[in-house]
């Protein structure tokens, strides 16, 4: 099998510093580098012929653990994906919208603590969402607009990731355990084709403290990816999922390439690739896109 080890660093010097460790990891796996290709400033592909995927991935994990670079080991064939499914909170955007809403109700610390436990997989997502939303009963709807306008920002590289993949024929879907008030706006800002999320219930002026059922959680995210792939006529091997929390784990593990972005330990440990040091354009480099085609 022809494999590729993609390195993504914060710049040229950081890439150069990491290359010896990458070369050593490939040599330890028992196969020489067949070909290299520069993808952009700080990003390069190292191609290896005939190596075992699990073996090379294990050596890369050990060899590059402290190198300060993001990397991905995968089959060279089929790595450019036709479906992107992305989480929103703390992945495409830099905040957890529910925590920001809670700030306007004076409950940020209380609600953020529960959010952190849910995202770490310590408690069930669905029940935690109901409990947190219940605390917001009576919050004026104006807080939604203020949260979006004042707190929500796309993470670096998010728009480039989505728009570049879309420009090359991929379908890009935003799937969130958050709320459709925010996903509708974030999807438009980043360039997603469609969005799926939960709905906060209100009486026209204030939140009621309830969320519409059924709640979109971990299983629903996987179901959304599976349904989108079937509608598109592609296999799960042709999909890419990116997220940060425990409720993203099922879709990340089922995707052809699952990427943990600034992720909780439970997700980082089980994803095929991680982005810890650079931005979301790393996910483009992982697919073999060069910097000169980024949207």
C-alpha positions in Angstrom: 0.0 0.0 0.0 1.2 3.5 -0.8 1.0 5.6 2.3 1.6 9.3 2.9 2.7 11.1 6.1 1.6 14.7 6.0 3.4 17.2 8.2 1.8 20.6 9.0 3.8 23.1 11.1 3.4 26.7 12.0 6.0 27.7 9.5 9.0 26.7 7.4 11.5 26.6 10.3 9.2 24.4 12.4 8.7 22.0 9.5 12.4 21.7 9.0 12.9 21.0 12.7 10.3 18.2 12.6 11.6 16.5 9.4 14.4 14.5 11.0 11.9 12.9 13.4 9.5 12.1 10.6 12.3 10.5 8.5 13.4 8.5 11.5 9.8 7.3 12.1 9.5 6.1 8.5 12.9 4.4 8.6 11.9 2.6 11.8 8.7 1.3 10.1 11.0 -0.4 7.6 10.5 1.5 4.4 12.3 4.3 2.7 10.7 7.6 1.6 9.7 7.2 -2.0 8.8 10.8 -2.8 8.3 14.2 -1.1 6.1 17.1 -2.0 5.9 20.6 -0.6 2.2 21.6 -0.1 2.8 25.1 1.3 4.8 27.0 3.8 5.1 24.7 6.7 3.4 21.7 5.1 4.8 18.7 3.2 3.9 15.1 2.1 6.3 12.2 2.6 5.2 9.2 0.5 6.1 5.6 1.4 5.6 2.5 -0.7 4.6 -0.8 0.8 4.4 0.1 4.5 1.7 -1.1 6.9 -0.6 1.6 7.9 -0.9 0.7 11.6 2.8 0.2 11.9 3.8 3.5 10.3 1.1 5.4 12.3 2.4 3.9 15.5 6.0 5.0 14.7 4.8 8.4 13.7 2.8 8.8 16.9 5.9 8.0 19.0 8.4 9.9 16.9 6.5 13.1 16.4 4.8 13.2 19.8 7.0 16.1 21.0 7.9 17.6 17.6 5.3 20.4 17.8 3.7 19.6 14.4 0.3 18.2 13.3 0.5 15.1 11.1 -1.6 12.5 9.5 -0.7 9.0 8.2 -3.1 7.5 5.7 -3.4 5.7 2.4 -2.4 8.0 -0.4 -5.2 6.8 -2.7 -8.6 8.3 -1.9 -7.5 10.8 0.7 -9.3 13.7 -0.9 -12.8 13.4 0.6 -16.2 14.1 -1.0 -18.1 14.8 2.2 -17.1 17.0 5.1 -19.1 16.8 8.3 -18.0 19.3 11.0 -18.9 20.1 14.5 -19.5 23.8 15.3 -18.8 24.8 18.9 -15.0 24.9 19.6 -14.3 23.5 16.2 -15.6 25.7 13.4 -16.1 28.6 15.9 -13.9 29.4 19.0 -16.6 29.3 21.7 -19.3 27.1 23.2 -22.5 29.1 22.4 -24.4 27.7 25.3 -21.7 28.9 27.7 -21.7 32.3 26.1 -25.5 32.5 26.4 -25.2 31.5 30.1 -22.9 34.5 30.6 -25.8 36.8 29.8 -27.8 35.0 32.5 -25.1 35.2 35.1 -24.6 31.5 35.0 -21.5 31.0 32.9 -19.4 29.2 35.5 -22.1 26.8 36.5 -23.1 25.9 32.9 -19.6 25.8 31.5 -18.6 23.3 34.2 -21.3 20.9 32.9 -20.4 21.6 29.3 -16.8 20.6 30.0 -17.8 17.3 31.6 -20.2 16.5 28.7 -17.5 17.2 26.1 -15.0 15.1 28.0 -17.5 12.2 27.9 -17.9 12.1 31.7 -21.7 12.6 31.5 -24.4 11.9 28.9 -24.7 14.7 26.4 -28.5 14.7 26.0 -29.3 15.0 29.7 -26.6 17.6 30.2 -28.1 19.7 27.4 -31.6 19.5 28.9 -30.3 20.5 32.3 -28.2 23.4 31.1 -31.0 24.8 28.9 -33.5 24.6 31.8 -31.3 27.0 33.7 -31.8 29.6 30.9 -35.6 29.8 31.3 -36.7 33.4 31.0 -33.6 34.6 29.2 -34.5 37.3 26.6 -34.1 36.3 23.0 -32.0 39.3 22.5 -29.2 37.4 24.2 -29.0 35.1 21.2 -28.3 38.0 18.9 -25.8 39.5 21.3 -24.0 36.2 21.7 -23.6 35.7 18.0 -22.6 39.3 17.3 -20.3 39.8 20.2 -18.9 36.3 20.9 -19.0 34.0 17.8 -16.1 34.1 15.5 -14.9 31.5 12.9 -11.7 29.7 13.9 -8.6 30.4 11.8 -8.8 28.3 8.6 -12.4 27.4 8.9 -13.7 29.3 5.9 -10.7 28.2 3.8 -11.4 24.5 4.7 -15.1 24.6 3.9 -14.9 26.8 0.8 -11.9 25.0 -0.7 -13.5 21.6 -0.3 -16.8 22.9 -1.7 -15.0 24.5 -4.7 -13.5 21.1 -5.5 -16.9 19.3 -5.4 -17.2 18.2 -1.8 -20.5 18.6 0.1 -19.9 20.4 3.4 -22.3 19.9 6.3 -22.3 21.5 9.7 -23.7 19.2 12.4 -23.9 20.5 15.9 -25.2 19.6 19.3 -25.7 23.3 19.7 -28.5 25.4 18.4 -29.9 26.2 14.9 -30.0 30.0 15.7 -26.2 29.8 15.5 -25.6 27.0 13.0 -27.7 28.9 10.4 -25.5 31.9 10.7 -22.2 30.1 11.0 -23.0 27.8 8.0 -23.6 30.9 5.9 -20.5 32.6 7.1 -18.2 29.6 6.5 -19.8 28.3 3.3 -21.5 25.1 4.4 -24.2 23.7 2.2 -26.5 22.7 5.0 -26.6 22.6 8.8 -28.2 20.4 11.5 -28.6 21.4 15.1 -31.0 21.5 18.1 -33.7 24.1 18.5 -34.2 26.3 21.6 -37.8 26.7 22.4 -39.2 30.1 23.3 -42.5 32.0 23.7 -41.6 34.8 21.2 -39.8 36.9 23.8 -37.9 34.6 26.2 -36.5 31.1 26.3 -38.8 28.6 27.9 -35.9 26.5 29.3 -36.6 23.6 26.9 -35.1 22.2 23.8 -37.0 20.5 21.0 -36.9 16.7 21.0 -35.3 14.5 19.8 -31.9 16.0 20.8 -29.2 15.9 18.3 -26.3 14.2 20.1 -23.6 11.7 19.5 -25.7 9.1 17.7 -27.6 11.7 15.7 -24.3 13.2 14.4 -23.3 9.8 13.1 -26.7 9.3 11.6 -26.5 12.6 9.9 -23.2 11.8 8.3 -24.4 8.4 7.2 -27.5 9.8 5.7 -25.6 12.6 3.9 -23.2 10.1 2.5 -26.0 7.8 1.2 -27.8 10.8 -0.4 -24.6 11.8 -2.1 -23.9 8.2 -3.2 -20.5 8.0 -1.5 -19.1 5.5 1.0 -18.0 6.4 4.5 -14.5 5.9 3.3 -15.0 9.1 1.3 -16.1 11.2 4.2 -14.2 13.4 6.6 -15.4 14.3 10.1 -13.8 16.9 12.4 -14.8 17.8 16.0 -13.5 18.3 19.5 -15.9 16.7 22.0 -17.1 13.3 23.1 -20.4 13.7 21.2 -18.3 13.9 17.9 -16.5 10.6 18.6 -18.8 8.3 16.7 -18.7 10.2 13.5 -15.0 10.8 13.8 -14.3 7.0 14.2 -16.7 6.1 11.4 -15.4 8.6 8.8 -12.8 7.8 6.2 -10.7 10.4 7.9 -11.6 11.5 11.4 -9.8 14.6 12.7 -9.7 15.8 16.3 -9.4 19.6 16.5 -8.0 21.0 19.7 -9.8 18.0 21.2 -10.6 16.6 24.6 -8.3 13.7 25.5 -10.9 11.0 24.8 -11.3 12.2 21.2 -7.6 13.0 20.6 -6.7 9.5 21.6 -9.1 7.8 19.2 -9.1 10.0 16.1 -7.0 9.1 13.1 -5.4 12.6 13.0 -5.2 15.6 15.3 -4.8 19.3 14.8 -3.2 20.7 17.9 -0.7 23.3 16.7 -1.9 24.8 13.4 -5.3 25.9 12.1 -8.1 24.2 10.2 -6.2 24.5 6.9 -4.2 21.5 8.2 -7.3 19.4 7.2 -6.8 20.5 3.6 -3.1 19.6 3.7 -4.1 16.2 5.1 -6.1 15.7 1.9 -3.3 16.8 -0.4 -4.5 20.2 -1.2 -1.7 22.7 -1.9 -1.7 26.2 -0.4 -2.1 27.8 -3.8 -5.6 26.4 -4.3 -7.0 27.4 -0.9 -10.1 29.5 -1.1 
